[in-house]
């Protein structure tokens, strides 16, 4: 059983910053790719950023230069530092982790966090 818990969302003014965290717990052998997605009202869920096991990162064009994804493997946690926030960044942010467990080994399953609301006021 694996559980992901997100934290760090909230209300911020344009130009402000927030840091999201997503910690995994349970019978974890290893975690491959970690990522952040977001879904605004009336829109499809979209990829924000990903980070692989060797710390290779990838970002959506809309957040490049403003957001930074990082991971702490010892804590099974992925972070998203969001700077220079814009009203268009308003959405529910979800983390996803590709996790290898005792029962799935050697394959990885996708696990999602519960979502955290980020609201950027103008």
N, C-alpha and C positions, 0 to 999 in steps of 0.2 A: 504494500500500500504506500503510495506516494502522495504527498500533499504540498501544494504551493500556496504561499501566502504573500500577497503584495501589500506594499505600504508606500506612503509618500505623496499621494495625490492631494489635490486641494484647489483653492481659488487663489489666483495670482493676477497681478496687473500686467498689462502689455510690457514687455521688456524684462520681466522678472524671471526667476529661476525656480526650478523644483528638481528634486532628486527622488526617483522611484527605486524601490527595492523589491526583489522577488526571491524569497528563500524557499528551497525545497527541503523536505524532510521525509524520512521513511527508509525503506530497504534499498538504498541506492548503491550501485556498484560504480557507476561512472555517469557523467553527464557530457553529452556531445555538444551540439549547437544549442545556444540560448538566444532568445530573441524577444523583441517587444513589438506589439501590434497595437493598432488603435482603431476605434470605430466611432465615428461621429453620427449624430442622429440623421437617419435617412440615407446613410451611406454604407458601403460595404467595408468590412474590416480590411485594413491595409497594413503592410509591413512598414515598420519604422526603422528597425536596426537589428542586426544579428551579430553574434560573436561565436566563433568556433572554439574547439578545444585548444587550439594553438594560438588563440587570441586574434585571429584574423577577423576584421570587422567589415561590415557593409551597411550602408545607410540609404534610406530613401532620399531622392534629390531634394525634397522639400525640407529636410532637417539637416543636411550636410553643413558642417561648420557651426552648428548651434547645439546639436545633441551629441553626447558621447556615451557609448555603451561600454561597460566593463564587467568583469566577473571576478569573484573570489572563490576559487575551487575548494578551499578548505571549509568554506561556509555554505557551499552549494547555492550561492547567491549571485544574481545578476542585477546590475544597476543601470539606470538610465539618467544621466545628468542632462537636464534640459535648461538651456540658457536662451536669452533673447526670445522669450516666448511670445507668440502672436495669437490673436483670437482664433485663427484658423487651426491652431494646435488643440483647441478644445475638443475633447473626446474621452471615451472610456479607454484606458490603456490596459492591455493584457500582456502578460509574459507567457512565453512558451519555452519549455525545456525538453530536450530529447534525452530521455533517461533510460539507462540500462539497469534493470533490477535483477534480483536473483531469479525471478520467474521468467523474465523476458530474455535473459542472456542467451546468445550474444547480440540479440537485436535490441533496438531502443524503441520505446513508445513515446508519443507526444503527450505532455501534460501541460495543462493551462491553469493560470491563476484565475482568481475570481473577478478580476478587473478593478481598477481604481479610477475614479473620476478626476480629470484635470480640466479646470475651467480657467480660461484666460480672458479677463475683462479688458475692454478697450477704454 
